[in-house]
Amino acid sequence: MNEKGHCNDMMGTLSDYIDGGLTPELCRALEDHLKDCKDCRVVVNTMKKTIELYQVESAKESIPPMVKERLYARMNLEDFRK
């Protein structure tokens, strides 16, 4: 298989790799690939950083209680209202 095809195969496992959901064998195979493939390392590092930034920003923001109440009322989500 050419390098590009191998990279495409590896890309399909990235989410599971980052989430810790790969089998040990697949994890080792991906990490071996990452040692030799700068392009794939960039993709993995970018994906990890994107997730990290999203989590940090999400933790900072919260919806004020009055806004939640209006939103739930508007969407007819009575079960979620106080």
mmCIF file of the N, C-alpha and C atoms, coordinates in Angstrom:
data_MODEL
# 
_entry.id   MODEL 
# 
loop_
_atom_site.group_PDB 
_atom_site.id 
_atom_site.type_symbol 
_atom_site.label_atom_id 
_atom_site.label_alt_id 
_atom_site.label_comp_id 
_atom_site.label_asym_id 
_atom_site.label_entity_id 
_atom_site.label_seq_id 
_atom_site.pdbx_PDB_ins_code 
_atom_site.Cartn_x 
_atom_site.Cartn_y 
_atom_site.Cartn_z 
_atom_site.occupancy 
_atom_site.B_iso_or_equiv 
_atom_site.pdbx_formal_charge 
_atom_site.auth_seq_id 
_atom_site.auth_comp_id 
_atom_site.auth_asym_id 
_atom_site.auth_atom_id 
_atom_site.pdbx_PDB_model_num 
ATOM 1   N N  . MET A 1 1  ? 0.854   -1.180 0.000  1.00 0.00 ? 1  MET A N  1 
ATOM 2   C CA . MET A 1 1  ? 0.000   0.000  0.000  1.00 0.00 ? 1  MET A CA 1 
ATOM 3   C C  . MET A 1 1  ? 0.892   1.233  0.000  1.00 0.00 ? 1  MET A C  1 
ATOM 4   N N  . ASN A 1 2  ? 0.535   2.232  -0.790 1.00 0.00 ? 2  ASN A N  1 
ATOM 5   C CA . ASN A 1 2  ? 1.355   3.444  -0.816 1.00 0.00 ? 2  ASN A CA 1 
ATOM 6   C C  . ASN A 1 2  ? 1.141   4.247  0.465  1.00 0.00 ? 2  ASN A C  1 
ATOM 7   N N  . GLU A 1 3  ? 2.042   5.195  0.701  1.00 0.00 ? 3  GLU A N  1 
ATOM 8   C CA . GLU A 1 3  ? 2.000   5.981  1.942  1.00 0.00 ? 3  GLU A CA 1 
ATOM 9   C C  . GLU A 1 3  ? 0.683   6.729  2.093  1.00 0.00 ? 3  GLU A C  1 
ATOM 10  N N  . LYS A 1 4  ? 0.174   7.307  1.005  1.00 0.00 ? 4  LYS A N  1 
ATOM 11  C CA . LYS A 1 4  ? -1.074  8.065  1.062  1.00 0.00 ? 4  LYS A CA 1 
ATOM 12  C C  . LYS A 1 4  ? -2.249  7.172  1.486  1.00 0.00 ? 4  LYS A C  1 
ATOM 13  N N  . GLY A 1 5  ? -2.290  5.948  0.930  1.00 0.00 ? 5  GLY A N  1 
ATOM 14  C CA . GLY A 1 5  ? -3.349  5.019  1.313  1.00 0.00 ? 5  GLY A CA 1 
ATOM 15  C C  . GLY A 1 5  ? -3.261  4.626  2.773  1.00 0.00 ? 5  GLY A C  1 
ATOM 16  N N  . HIS A 1 6  ? -2.036  4.457  3.256  1.00 0.00 ? 6  HIS A N  1 
ATOM 17  C CA . HIS A 1 6  ? -1.841  4.119  4.666  1.00 0.00 ? 6  HIS A CA 1 
ATOM 18  C C  . HIS A 1 6  ? -2.294  5.277  5.558  1.00 0.00 ? 6  HIS A C  1 
ATOM 19  N N  . CYS A 1 7  ? -1.967  6.490  5.153  1.00 0.00 ? 7  CYS A N  1 
ATOM 20  C CA . CYS A 1 7  ? -2.409  7.669  5.907  1.00 0.00 ? 7  CYS A CA 1 
ATOM 21  C C  . CYS A 1 7  ? -3.938  7.727  5.958  1.00 0.00 ? 7  CYS A C  1 
ATOM 22  N N  . ASN A 1 8  ? -4.587  7.479  4.845  1.00 0.00 ? 8  ASN A N  1 
ATOM 23  C CA . ASN A 1 8  ? -6.051  7.497  4.817  1.00 0.00 ? 8  ASN A CA 1 
ATOM 24  C C  . ASN A 1 8  ? -6.630  6.458  5.759  1.00 0.00 ? 8  ASN A C  1 
ATOM 25  N N  . ASP A 1 9  ? -6.016  5.282  5.797  1.00 0.00 ? 9  ASP A N  1 
ATOM 26  C CA . ASP A 1 9  ? -6.464  4.242  6.730  1.00 0.00 ? 9  ASP A CA 1 
ATOM 27  C C  . ASP A 1 9  ? -6.312  4.712  8.177  1.00 0.00 ? 9  ASP A C  1 
ATOM 28  N N  . MET A 1 10 ? -5.195  5.340  8.464  1.00 0.00 ? 10 MET A N  1 
ATOM 29  C CA . MET A 1 10 ? -4.923  5.813  9.824  1.00 0.00 ? 10 MET A CA 1 
ATOM 30  C C  . MET A 1 10 ? -5.884  6.927  10.222 1.00 0.00 ? 10 MET A C  1 
ATOM 31  N N  . MET A 1 11 ? -6.238  7.791  9.289  1.00 0.00 ? 11 MET A N  1 
ATOM 32  C CA . MET A 1 11 ? -7.121  8.915  9.594  1.00 0.00 ? 11 MET A CA 1 
ATOM 33  C C  . MET A 1 11 ? -8.480  8.435  10.103 1.00 0.00 ? 11 MET A C  1 
ATOM 34  N N  . GLY A 1 12 ? -8.909  7.282  9.636  1.00 0.00 ? 12 GLY A N  1 
ATOM 35  C CA . GLY A 1 12 ? -10.189 6.744  10.071 1.00 0.00 ? 12 GLY A CA 1 
ATOM 36  C C  . GLY A 1 12 ? -10.206 6.324  11.528 1.00 0.00 ? 12 GLY A C  1 
ATOM 37  N N  . THR A 1 13 ? -9.033  6.214  12.146 1.00 0.00 ? 13 THR A N  1 
ATOM 38  C CA . THR A 1 13 ? -8.956  5.767  13.540 1.00 0.00 ? 13 THR A CA 1 
ATOM 39  C C  . THR A 1 13 ? -8.632  6.900  14.513 1.00 0.00 ? 13 THR A C  1 
ATOM 40  N N  . LEU A 1 14 ? -8.463  8.105  14.010 1.00 0.00 ? 14 LEU A N  1 
ATOM 41  C CA . LEU A 1 14 ? -7.996  9.200  14.870 1.00 0.00 ? 14 LEU A CA 1 
ATOM 42  C C  . LEU A 1 14 ? -8.934  9.533  16.023 1.00 0.00 ? 14 LEU A C  1 
ATOM 43  N N  . SER A 1 15 ? -10.206 9.610  15.780 1.00 0.00 ? 15 SER A N  1 
ATOM 44  C CA . SER A 1 15 ? -11.137 9.948  16.865 1.00 0.00 ? 15 SER A CA 1 
ATOM 45  C C  . SER A 1 15 ? -11.061 8.916  17.977 1.00 0.00 ? 15 SER A C  1 
ATOM 46  N N  . ASP A 1 16 ? -11.071 7.651  17.589 1.00 0.00 ? 16 ASP A N  1 
ATOM 47  C CA . ASP A 1 16 ? -10.968 6.596  18.600 1.00 0.00 ? 16 ASP A CA 1 
ATOM 48  C C  . ASP A 1 16 ? -9.627  6.656  19.320 1.00 0.00 ? 16 ASP A C  1 
ATOM 49  N N  . TYR A 1 17 ? -8.571  6.981  18.593 1.00 0.00 ? 17 TYR A N  1 
ATOM 50  C CA . TYR A 1 17 ? -7.240  7.098  19.204 1.00 0.00 ? 17 TYR A CA 1 
ATOM 51  C C  . TYR A 1 17 ? -7.228  8.212  20.247 1.00 0.00 ? 17 TYR A C  1 
ATOM 52  N N  . ILE A 1 18 ? -7.733  9.361  19.884 1.00 0.00 ? 18 ILE A N  1 
ATOM 53  C CA . ILE A 1 18 ? -7.741  10.507 20.799 1.00 0.00 ? 18 ILE A CA 1 
ATOM 54  C C  . ILE A 1 18 ? -8.644  10.239 21.995 1.00 0.00 ? 18 ILE A C  1 
ATOM 55  N N  . ASP A 1 19 ? -9.750  9.534  21.770 1.00 0.00 ? 19 ASP A N  1 
ATOM 56  C CA . ASP A 1 19 ? -10.680 9.213  22.854 1.00 0.00 ? 19 ASP A CA 1 
ATOM 57  C C  . ASP A 1 19 ? -10.214 8.035  23.698 1.00 0.00 ? 19 ASP A C  1 
ATOM 58  N N  . GLY A 1 20 ? -9.125  7.379  23.277 1.00 0.00 ? 20 GLY A N  1 
ATOM 59  C CA . GLY A 1 20 ? -8.624  6.221  24.018 1.00 0.00 ? 20 GLY A CA 1 
ATOM 60  C C  . GLY A 1 20 ? -9.413  4.957  23.744 1.00 0.00 ? 20 GLY A C  1 
ATOM 61  N N  . GLY A 1 21 ? -10.084 4.901  22.593 1.00 0.00 ? 21 GLY A N  1 
ATOM 62  C CA . GLY A 1 21 ? -10.945 3.776  22.291 1.00 0.00 ? 21 GLY A CA 1 
ATOM 63  C C  . GLY A 1 21 ? -10.367 2.734  21.341 1.00 0.00 ? 21 GLY A C  1 
ATOM 64  N N  . LEU A 1 22 ? -9.099  2.845  20.999 1.00 0.00 ? 22 LEU A N  1 
ATOM 65  C CA . LEU A 1 22 ? -8.496  1.856  20.096 1.00 0.00 ? 22 LEU A CA 1 
ATOM 66  C C  . LEU A 1 22 ? -7.997  0.657  20.873 1.00 0.00 ? 22 LEU A C  1 
ATOM 67  N N  . THR A 1 23 ? -7.975  -0.473 20.196 1.00 0.00 ? 23 THR A N  1 
ATOM 68  C CA . THR A 1 23 ? -7.347  -1.645 20.792 1.00 0.00 ? 23 THR A CA 1 
ATOM 69  C C  . THR A 1 23 ? -5.861  -1.350 20.941 1.00 0.00 ? 23 THR A C  1 
ATOM 70  N N  . PRO A 1 24 ? -5.187  -2.016 21.856 1.00 0.00 ? 24 PRO A N  1 
ATOM 71  C CA . PRO A 1 24 ? -3.746  -1.780 22.013 1.00 0.00 ? 24 PRO A CA 1 
ATOM 72  C C  . PRO A 1 24 ? -2.964  -1.998 20.714 1.00 0.00 ? 24 PRO A C  1 
ATOM 73  N N  . GLU A 1 25 ? -3.374  -2.974 19.919 1.00 0.00 ? 25 GLU A N  1 
ATOM 74  C CA . GLU A 1 25 ? -2.671  -3.255 18.663 1.00 0.00 ? 25 GLU A CA 1 
ATOM 75  C C  . GLU A 1 25 ? -2.817  -2.098 17.676 1.00 0.00 ? 25 GLU A C  1 
ATOM 76  N N  . LEU A 1 26 ? -4.041  -1.611 17.517 1.00 0.00 ? 26 LEU A N  1 
ATOM 77  C CA . LEU A 1 26 ? -4.272  -0.487 16.608 1.00 0.00 ? 26 LEU A CA 1 
ATOM 78  C C  . LEU A 1 26 ? -3.605  0.785  17.118 1.00 0.00 ? 26 LEU A C  1 
ATOM 79  N N  . CYS A 1 27 ? -3.611  0.965  18.410 1.00 0.00 ? 27 CYS A N  1 
ATOM 80  C CA . CYS A 1 27 ? -2.960  2.127  19.003 1.00 0.00 ? 27 CYS A CA 1 
ATOM 81  C C  . CYS A 1 27 ? -1.464  2.109  18.688 1.00 0.00 ? 27 CYS A C  1 
ATOM 82  N N  . ARG A 1 28 ? -0.820  0.965  18.868 1.00 0.00 ? 28 ARG A N  1 
ATOM 83  C CA . ARG A 1 28 ? 0.602   0.843  18.554 1.00 0.00 ? 28 ARG A CA 1 
ATOM 84  C C  . ARG A 1 28 ? 0.858   1.086  17.071 1.00 0.00 ? 28 ARG A C  1 
ATOM 85  N N  . ALA A 1 29 ? 0.000   0.536  16.220 1.00 0.00 ? 29 ALA A N  1 
ATOM 86  C CA . ALA A 1 29 ? 0.170   0.716  14.772 1.00 0.00 ? 29 ALA A CA 1 
ATOM 87  C C  . ALA A 1 29 ? 0.067   2.193  14.403 1.00 0.00 ? 29 ALA A C  1 
ATOM 88  N N  . LEU A 1 30 ? -0.900  2.882  14.978 1.00 0.00 ? 30 LEU A N  1 
ATOM 89  C CA . LEU A 1 30 ? -1.058  4.306  14.685 1.00 0.00 ? 30 LEU A CA 1 
ATOM 90  C C  . LEU A 1 30 ? 0.135   5.096  15.223 1.00 0.00 ? 30 LEU A C  1 
ATOM 91  N N  . GLU A 1 31 ? 0.570   4.796  16.422 1.00 0.00 ? 31 GLU A N  1 
ATOM 92  C CA . GLU A 1 31 ? 1.718   5.509  16.990 1.00 0.00 ? 31 GLU A CA 1 
ATOM 93  C C  . GLU A 1 31 ? 2.992   5.243  16.192 1.00 0.00 ? 31 GLU A C  1 
ATOM 94  N N  . ASP A 1 32 ? 3.152   4.028  15.696 1.00 0.00 ? 32 ASP A N  1 
ATOM 95  C CA . ASP A 1 32 ? 4.299   3.729  14.829 1.00 0.00 ? 32 ASP A CA 1 
ATOM 96  C C  . ASP A 1 32 ? 4.227   4.570  13.555 1.00 0.00 ? 32 ASP A C  1 
ATOM 97  N N  . HIS A 1 33 ? 3.032   4.668  13.002 1.00 0.00 ? 33 HIS A N  1 
ATOM 98  C CA . HIS A 1 33 ? 2.844   5.470  11.802 1.00 0.00 ? 33 HIS A CA 1 
ATOM 99  C C  . HIS A 1 33 ? 3.152   6.940  12.085 1.00 0.00 ? 33 HIS A C  1 
ATOM 100 N N  . LEU A 1 34 ? 2.694   7.442  13.229 1.00 0.00 ? 34 LEU A N  1 
ATOM 101 C CA . LEU A 1 34 ? 2.897   8.847  13.575 1.00 0.00 ? 34 LEU A CA 1 
ATOM 102 C C  . LEU A 1 34 ? 4.376   9.194  13.753 1.00 0.00 ? 34 LEU A C  1 
ATOM 103 N N  . LYS A 1 35 ? 5.170   8.222  14.181 1.00 0.00 ? 35 LYS A N  1 
ATOM 104 C CA . LYS A 1 35 ? 6.607   8.463  14.335 1.00 0.00 ? 35 LYS A CA 1 
ATOM 105 C C  . LYS A 1 35 ? 7.254   8.852  13.011 1.00 0.00 ? 35 LYS A C  1 
ATOM 106 N N  . ASP A 1 36 ? 6.756   8.277  11.930 1.00 0.00 ? 36 ASP A N  1 
ATOM 107 C CA . ASP A 1 36 ? 7.370   8.475  10.614 1.00 0.00 ? 36 ASP A CA 1 
ATOM 108 C C  . ASP A 1 36 ? 6.605   9.417  9.690  1.00 0.00 ? 36 ASP A C  1 
ATOM 109 N N  . CYS A 1 37 ? 5.431   9.868  10.097 1.00 0.00 ? 37 CYS A N  1 
ATOM 110 C CA . CYS A 1 37 ? 4.606   10.659 9.193  1.00 0.00 ? 37 CYS A CA 1 
ATOM 111 C C  . CYS A 1 37 ? 4.272   12.021 9.817  1.00 0.00 ? 37 CYS A C  1 
ATOM 112 N N  . LYS A 1 38 ? 4.994   13.022 9.369  1.00 0.00 ? 38 LYS A N  1 
ATOM 113 C CA . LYS A 1 38 ? 4.802   14.377 9.893  1.00 0.00 ? 38 LYS A CA 1 
ATOM 114 C C  . LYS A 1 38 ? 3.391   14.890 9.615  1.00 0.00 ? 38 LYS A C  1 
ATOM 115 N N  . ASP A 1 39 ? 2.874   14.611 8.420  1.00 0.00 ? 39 ASP A N  1 
ATOM 116 C CA . ASP A 1 39 ? 1.538   15.107 8.064  1.00 0.00 ? 39 ASP A CA 1 
ATOM 117 C C  . ASP A 1 39 ? 0.478   14.583 9.030  1.00 0.00 ? 39 ASP A C  1 
ATOM 118 N N  . CYS A 1 40 ? 0.539   13.302 9.335  1.00 0.00 ? 40 CYS A N  1 
ATOM 119 C CA . CYS A 1 40 ? -0.450  12.722 10.246 1.00 0.00 ? 40 CYS A CA 1 
ATOM 120 C C  . CYS A 1 40 ? -0.263  13.254 11.672 1.00 0.00 ? 40 CYS A C  1 
ATOM 121 N N  . ARG A 1 41 ? 0.989   13.482 12.080 1.00 0.00 ? 41 ARG A N  1 
ATOM 122 C CA . ARG A 1 41 ? 1.234   14.074 13.404 1.00 0.00 ? 41 ARG A CA 1 
ATOM 123 C C  . ARG A 1 41 ? 0.602   15.454 13.487 1.00 0.00 ? 41 ARG A C  1 
ATOM 124 N N  . VAL A 1 42 ? 0.709   16.229 12.422 1.00 0.00 ? 42 VAL A N  1 
ATOM 125 C CA . VAL A 1 42 ? 0.100   17.565 12.405 1.00 0.00 ? 42 VAL A CA 1 
ATOM 126 C C  . VAL A 1 42 ? -1.412  17.447 12.554 1.00 0.00 ? 42 VAL A C  1 
ATOM 127 N N  . VAL A 1 43 ? -2.010  16.501 11.855 1.00 0.00 ? 43 VAL A N  1 
ATOM 128 C CA . VAL A 1 43 ? -3.467  16.312 11.937 1.00 0.00 ? 43 VAL A CA 1 
ATOM 129 C C  . VAL A 1 43 ? -3.872  15.931 13.356 1.00 0.00 ? 43 VAL A C  1 
ATOM 130 N N  . VAL A 1 44 ? -3.160  14.982 13.960 1.00 0.00 ? 44 VAL A N  1 
ATOM 131 C CA . VAL A 1 44 ? -3.483  14.539 15.324 1.00 0.00 ? 44 VAL A CA 1 
ATOM 132 C C  . VAL A 1 44 ? -3.316  15.695 16.310 1.00 0.00 ? 44 VAL A C  1 
ATOM 133 N N  . ASN A 1 45 ? -2.202  16.397 16.225 1.00 0.00 ? 45 ASN A N  1 
ATOM 134 C CA . ASN A 1 45 ? -1.965  17.509 17.151 1.00 0.00 ? 45 ASN A CA 1 
ATOM 135 C C  . ASN A 1 45 ? -2.987  18.618 16.980 1.00 0.00 ? 45 ASN A C  1 
ATOM 136 N N  . THR A 1 46 ? -3.369  18.896 15.748 1.00 0.00 ? 46 THR A N  1 
ATOM 137 C CA . THR A 1 46 ? -4.383  19.916 15.489 1.00 0.00 ? 46 THR A CA 1 
ATOM 138 C C  . THR A 1 46 ? -5.736  19.493 16.053 1.00 0.00 ? 46 THR A C  1 
ATOM 139 N N  . MET A 1 47 ? -6.077  18.238 15.868 1.00 0.00 ? 47 MET A N  1 
ATOM 140 C CA . MET A 1 47 ? -7.353  17.731 16.388 1.00 0.00 ? 47 MET A CA 1 
ATOM 141 C C  . MET A 1 47 ? -7.368  17.797 17.917 1.00 0.00 ? 47 MET A C  1 
ATOM 142 N N  . LYS A 1 48 ? -6.276  17.389 18.548 1.00 0.00 ? 48 LYS A N  1 
ATOM 143 C CA . LYS A 1 48 ? -6.195  17.447 20.010 1.00 0.00 ? 48 LYS A CA 1 
ATOM 144 C C  . LYS A 1 48 ? -6.318  18.889 20.505 1.00 0.00 ? 48 LYS A C  1 
ATOM 145 N N  . LYS A 1 49 ? -5.641  19.803 19.845 1.00 0.00 ? 49 LYS A N  1 
ATOM 146 C CA . LYS A 1 49 ? -5.688  21.211 20.259 1.00 0.00 ? 49 LYS A CA 1 
ATOM 147 C C  . LYS A 1 49 ? -7.087  21.787 20.067 1.00 0.00 ? 49 LYS A C  1 
ATOM 148 N N  . THR A 1 50 ? -7.746  21.424 18.981 1.00 0.00 ? 50 THR A N  1 
ATOM 149 C CA . THR A 1 50 ? -9.112  21.885 18.728 1.00 0.00 ? 50 THR A CA 1 
ATOM 150 C C  . THR A 1 50 ? -10.049 21.410 19.831 1.00 0.00 ? 50 THR A C  1 
ATOM 151 N N  . ILE A 1 51 ? -9.932  20.153 20.208 1.00 0.00 ? 51 ILE A N  1 
ATOM 152 C CA . ILE A 1 51 ? -10.772 19.602 21.277 1.00 0.00 ? 51 ILE A CA 1 
ATOM 153 C C  . ILE A 1 51 ? -10.484 20.319 22.587 1.00 0.00 ? 51 ILE A C  1 
ATOM 154 N N  . GLU A 1 52 ? -9.206  20.523 22.873 1.00 0.00 ? 52 GLU A N  1 
ATOM 155 C CA . GLU A 1 52 ? -8.814  21.212 24.108 1.00 0.00 ? 52 GLU A CA 1 
ATOM 156 C C  . GLU A 1 52 ? -9.382  22.631 24.149 1.00 0.00 ? 52 GLU A C  1 
ATOM 157 N N  . LEU A 1 53 ? -9.253  23.362 23.061 1.00 0.00 ? 53 LEU A N  1 
ATOM 158 C CA . LEU A 1 53 ? -9.779  24.730 23.015 1.00 0.00 ? 53 LEU A CA 1 
ATOM 159 C C  . LEU A 1 53 ? -11.292 24.758 23.180 1.00 0.00 ? 53 LEU A C  1 
ATOM 160 N N  . TYR A 1 54 ? -11.968 23.820 22.550 1.00 0.00 ? 54 TYR A N  1 
ATOM 161 C CA . TYR A 1 54 ? -13.421 23.744 22.671 1.00 0.00 ? 54 TYR A CA 1 
ATOM 162 C C  . TYR A 1 54 ? -13.827 23.483 24.119 1.00 0.00 ? 54 TYR A C  1 
ATOM 163 N N  . GLN A 1 55 ? -13.129 22.553 24.775 1.00 0.00 ? 55 GLN A N  1 
ATOM 164 C CA . GLN A 1 55 ? -13.469 22.226 26.158 1.00 0.00 ? 55 GLN A CA 1 
ATOM 165 C C  . GLN A 1 55 ? -13.220 23.402 27.089 1.00 0.00 ? 55 GLN A C  1 
ATOM 166 N N  . VAL A 1 56 ? -12.127 24.123 26.876 1.00 0.00 ? 56 VAL A N  1 
ATOM 167 C CA . VAL A 1 56 ? -11.818 25.286 27.711 1.00 0.00 ? 56 VAL A CA 1 
ATOM 168 C C  . VAL A 1 56 ? -12.871 26.366 27.511 1.00 0.00 ? 56 VAL A C  1 
ATOM 169 N N  . GLU A 1 57 ? -13.208 26.657 26.268 1.00 0.00 ? 57 GLU A N  1 
ATOM 170 C CA . GLU A 1 57 ? -14.203 27.688 25.986 1.00 0.00 ? 57 GLU A CA 1 
ATOM 171 C C  . GLU A 1 57 ? -15.581 27.289 26.503 1.00 0.00 ? 57 GLU A C  1 
ATOM 172 N N  . SER A 1 58 ? -15.929 26.011 26.367 1.00 0.00 ? 58 SER A N  1 
ATOM 173 C CA . SER A 1 58 ? -17.235 25.550 26.835 1.00 0.00 ? 58 SER A CA 1 
ATOM 174 C C  . SER A 1 58 ? -17.345 25.665 28.346 1.00 0.00 ? 58 SER A C  1 
ATOM 175 N N  . ALA A 1 59 ? -16.246 25.400 29.034 1.00 0.00 ? 59 ALA A N  1 
ATOM 176 C CA . ALA A 1 59 ? -16.262 25.469 30.493 1.00 0.00 ? 59 ALA A CA 1 
ATOM 177 C C  . ALA A 1 59 ? -16.429 26.914 30.972 1.00 0.00 ? 59 ALA A C  1 
ATOM 178 N N  . LYS A 1 60 ? -15.947 27.871 30.208 1.00 0.00 ? 60 LYS A N  1 
ATOM 179 C CA . LYS A 1 60 ? -16.031 29.280 30.587 1.00 0.00 ? 60 LYS A CA 1 
ATOM 180 C C  . LYS A 1 60 ? -17.449 29.821 30.456 1.00 0.00 ? 60 LYS A C  1 
ATOM 181 N N  . GLU A 1 61 ? -18.161 29.331 29.476 1.00 0.00 ? 61 GLU A N  1 
ATOM 182 C CA . GLU A 1 61 ? -19.466 29.896 29.171 1.00 0.00 ? 61 GLU A CA 1 
ATOM 183 C C  . GLU A 1 61 ? -20.578 29.113 29.861 1.00 0.00 ? 61 GLU A C  1 
ATOM 184 N N  . SER A 1 62 ? -21.496 29.848 30.403 1.00 0.00 ? 62 SER A N  1 
ATOM 185 C CA . SER A 1 62 ? -22.697 29.209 30.917 1.00 0.00 ? 62 SER A CA 1 
ATOM 186 C C  . SER A 1 62 ? -23.881 30.112 30.585 1.00 0.00 ? 62 SER A C  1 
ATOM 187 N N  . ILE A 1 63 ? -24.997 29.499 30.441 1.00 0.00 ? 63 ILE A N  1 
ATOM 188 C CA . ILE A 1 63 ? -26.197 30.246 30.086 1.00 0.00 ? 63 ILE A CA 1 
ATOM 189 C C  . ILE A 1 63 ? -26.830 30.750 31.381 1.00 0.00 ? 63 ILE A C  1 
ATOM 190 N N  . PRO A 1 64 ? -27.125 32.027 31.450 1.00 0.00 ? 64 PRO A N  1 
ATOM 191 C CA . PRO A 1 64 ? -27.778 32.572 32.642 1.00 0.00 ? 64 PRO A CA 1 
ATOM 192 C C  . PRO A 1 64 ? -29.114 31.855 32.882 1.00 0.00 ? 64 PRO A C  1 
ATOM 193 N N  . PRO A 1 65 ? -29.474 31.659 34.146 1.00 0.00 ? 65 PRO A N  1 
ATOM 194 C CA . PRO A 1 65 ? -30.702 30.925 34.479 1.00 0.00 ? 65 PRO A CA 1 
ATOM 195 C C  . PRO A 1 65 ? -31.965 31.463 33.802 1.00 0.00 ? 65 PRO A C  1 
ATOM 196 N N  . MET A 1 66 ? -32.105 32.778 33.721 1.00 0.00 ? 66 MET A N  1 
ATOM 197 C CA . MET A 1 66 ? -33.304 33.342 33.097 1.00 0.00 ? 66 MET A CA 1 
ATOM 198 C C  . MET A 1 66 ? -33.359 33.011 31.602 1.00 0.00 ? 66 MET A C  1 
ATOM 199 N N  . VAL A 1 67 ? -32.215 32.997 30.957 1.00 0.00 ? 67 VAL A N  1 
ATOM 200 C CA . VAL A 1 67 ? -32.165 32.657 29.532 1.00 0.00 ? 67 VAL A CA 1 
ATOM 201 C C  . VAL A 1 67 ? -32.541 31.187 29.342 1.00 0.00 ? 67 VAL A C  1 
ATOM 202 N N  . LYS A 1 68 ? -32.047 30.319 30.212 1.00 0.00 ? 68 LYS A N  1 
ATOM 203 C CA . LYS A 1 68 ? -32.410 28.898 30.146 1.00 0.00 ? 68 LYS A CA 1 
ATOM 204 C C  . LYS A 1 68 ? -33.917 28.718 30.287 1.00 0.00 ? 68 LYS A C  1 
ATOM 205 N N  . GLU A 1 69 ? -34.488 29.398 31.276 1.00 0.00 ? 69 GLU A N  1 
ATOM 206 C CA . GLU A 1 69 ? -35.926 29.283 31.513 1.00 0.00 ? 69 GLU A CA 1 
ATOM 207 C C  . GLU A 1 69 ? -36.727 29.698 30.276 1.00 0.00 ? 69 GLU A C  1 
ATOM 208 N N  . ARG A 1 70 ? -36.351 30.813 29.666 1.00 0.00 ? 70 ARG A N  1 
ATOM 209 C CA . ARG A 1 70 ? -37.057 31.281 28.467 1.00 0.00 ? 70 ARG A CA 1 
ATOM 210 C C  . ARG A 1 70 ? -36.875 30.307 27.311 1.00 0.00 ? 70 ARG A C  1 
ATOM 211 N N  . LEU A 1 71 ? -35.669 29.783 27.170 1.00 0.00 ? 71 LEU A N  1 
ATOM 212 C CA . LEU A 1 71 ? -35.389 28.828 26.103 1.00 0.00 ? 71 LEU A CA 1 
ATOM 213 C C  . LEU A 1 71 ? -36.222 27.556 26.279 1.00 0.00 ? 71 LEU A C  1 
ATOM 214 N N  . TYR A 1 72 ? -36.207 27.004 27.495 1.00 0.00 ? 72 TYR A N  1 
ATOM 215 C CA . TYR A 1 72 ? -36.983 25.784 27.749 1.00 0.00 ? 72 TYR A CA 1 
ATOM 216 C C  . TYR A 1 72 ? -38.480 26.020 27.549 1.00 0.00 ? 72 TYR A C  1 
ATOM 217 N N  . ALA A 1 73 ? -38.960 27.168 27.984 1.00 0.00 ? 73 ALA A N  1 
ATOM 218 C CA . ALA A 1 73 ? -40.379 27.486 27.811 1.00 0.00 ? 73 ALA A CA 1 
ATOM 219 C C  . ALA A 1 73 ? -40.716 27.605 26.328 1.00 0.00 ? 73 ALA A C  1 
ATOM 220 N N  . ARG A 1 74 ? -39.882 28.278 25.596 1.00 0.00 ? 74 ARG A N  1 
ATOM 221 C CA . ARG A 1 74 ? -40.113 28.475 24.155 1.00 0.00 ? 74 ARG A CA 1 
ATOM 222 C C  . ARG A 1 74 ? -40.104 27.160 23.396 1.00 0.00 ? 74 ARG A C  1 
ATOM 223 N N  . MET A 1 75 ? -39.262 26.228 23.841 1.00 0.00 ? 75 MET A N  1 
ATOM 224 C CA . MET A 1 75 ? -39.140 24.939 23.159 1.00 0.00 ? 75 MET A CA 1 
ATOM 225 C C  . MET A 1 75 ? -40.092 23.887 23.740 1.00 0.00 ? 75 MET A C  1 
ATOM 226 N N  . ASN A 1 76 ? -40.937 24.322 24.680 1.00 0.00 ? 76 ASN A N  1 
ATOM 227 C CA . ASN A 1 76 ? -41.892 23.412 25.315 1.00 0.00 ? 76 ASN A CA 1 
ATOM 228 C C  . ASN A 1 76 ? -41.196 22.230 25.973 1.00 0.00 ? 76 ASN A C  1 
ATOM 229 N N  . LEU A 1 77 ? -40.128 22.512 26.683 1.00 0.00 ? 77 LEU A N  1 
ATOM 230 C CA . LEU A 1 77 ? -39.376 21.474 27.394 1.00 0.00 ? 77 LEU A CA 1 
ATOM 231 C C  . LEU A 1 77 ? -39.658 21.588 28.889 1.00 0.00 ? 77 LEU A C  1 
ATOM 232 N N  . GLU A 1 78 ? -40.887 21.371 29.255 1.00 0.00 ? 78 GLU A N  1 
ATOM 233 C CA . GLU A 1 78 ? -41.315 21.523 30.641 1.00 0.00 ? 78 GLU A CA 1 
ATOM 234 C C  . GLU A 1 78 ? -40.531 20.643 31.604 1.00 0.00 ? 78 GLU A C  1 
ATOM 235 N N  . ASP A 1 79 ? -40.105 19.463 31.169 1.00 0.00 ? 79 ASP A N  1 
ATOM 236 C CA . ASP A 1 79 ? -39.375 18.554 32.047 1.00 0.00 ? 79 ASP A CA 1 
ATOM 237 C C  . ASP A 1 79 ? -38.049 19.136 32.511 1.00 0.00 ? 79 ASP A C  1 
ATOM 238 N N  . PHE A 1 80 ? -37.501 20.089 31.784 1.00 0.00 ? 80 PHE A N  1 
ATOM 239 C CA . PHE A 1 80 ? -36.201 20.652 32.118 1.00 0.00 ? 80 PHE A CA 1 
ATOM 240 C C  . PHE A 1 80 ? -36.287 21.951 32.894 1.00 0.00 ? 80 PHE A C  1 
ATOM 241 N N  . ARG A 1 81 ? -37.508 22.481 33.005 1.00 0.00 ? 81 ARG A N  1 
ATOM 242 C CA . ARG A 1 81 ? -37.684 23.722 33.738 1.00 0.00 ? 81 ARG A CA 1 
ATOM 243 C C  . ARG A 1 81 ? -37.697 23.449 35.221 1.00 0.00 ? 81 ARG A C  1 
ATOM 244 N N  . LYS A 1 82 ? -37.369 24.463 35.994 1.00 0.00 ? 82 LYS A N  1 
ATOM 245 C CA . LYS A 1 82 ? -37.364 24.328 37.465 1.00 0.00 ? 82 LYS A CA 1 
ATOM 246 C C  . LYS A 1 82 ? -38.754 24.136 37.984 1.00 0.00 ? 82 LYS A C  1 
# 
